[in-house]
Structure formats: C-alpha cells, structure tokens
Amino acid sequence: LPSSFPMKILAFPPRSEWPRLLARPVQSTGQIEKAVAPILAQVRSEGDKALFELSQKFDKVDLSETGLTVSEAEIDAAEARLSDDLKAAIRQAYANIRTFHEAQKQPVEKIETMPGVVCWRKSVGIEKVGLYIPGGTAPLFSTVLMLGVPAQLAGCREVVLCTPSNHPAIYFAAK
C-alpha cells in the first residue's frame, strides 16, 4: 500500500474487541449535510470554476489540463493501452452483470382487484442518472459496471459518469 495508507496490523485481538474493530464509521445526516452544503453552494455560485478547484482540493486532480469531459478519441486511446486479458475480463464481467440484472426485469403485471378495477405495476428507469466512480488508490472499473449496466438495462436516457481517475480501464468499462 502507498505510504499515505499505513497498514495497522492487529494480531490476535481479544474477542471482546471484535465488535469495535469491525464497526463501520457512521456519520449522521446532519454531519453530512453540514459538510456538503458549502460545496454545493460553491458549485451553484461558481459553476465549472468550482469543479476545477474542488477536484484539485479533494482528488488532487488538475482539470485545467484535461477539462471536464473525455473525448471518444481519448477513450479509444485508453482502450489501446489495456492488455487483451484485462479487456476480456472486463467484457466477461459486463456479460455476467448484465445476465444477473436482466433476470430482474419484470413485465407489466395487471391485476383486477375487483370487477372492472384493473391495477398494474410497471418498472420505469430514471431518465437521467449520475454515476460517481472513486479514483483513490485503485481504478474501480468494477463500479462502472455495477452501476452502469443496471442504468443501461433500465433504459436511462442520459448517464453521466464522474470520476477523478483517468485510468484506461475505467474508460474502457464506461465505453
């Protein structure tokens, strides 16, 4: 692991410590809203300028060189930098995830609750969705697939993917 992520090894902790060690960090909604509100206000007031500043601040990514969008040419060039084995693995993962989520599709089901009264249930995809793919210490191209494939199958008309990473595997999975 990078030195910015020092690993703490706990050898044979007593059983009484397990619940504390395994507890996930929790924040209240109020804490989250308090932290996020100034960020949203800055984006509302400054627009793209804020996105450039916030990307530098939080993700250590300088968007002044790359801009806010990725071209098809950049995506194609990224694909060329991946090994055939990795591309095959991503394609296999895509197929597996697609098969799993396709099984969840249900046809419109009409139910006559009483004579002349017909009710139905119909699943409809969200028209526009945003996907955030963390950049951190590893390219989480699996997250691209786990979020993108269901959006694709649901028929979302517009899918926007945001990530601080420019890793070619993320671009390929998004493609």
Buried (B, 14 or more C-beta within 10 A) or exposed (E): EEEEEEEEEEEEEEEEEEEEEEEEEEEEEEEEEEEEEEEEEBBEEEEEEBBBBBBBEEBEBEBEEEEEEBEEEBBEEBBEEBEEEBBEBBEEBBEEBBEEBEEEEEEEEEEEEEEEEEEEEEEEBEEEBEBEBEBEEEBBBBBBBBBBBBBBBBEBEEBEBEBBBBBBBBBBBBE
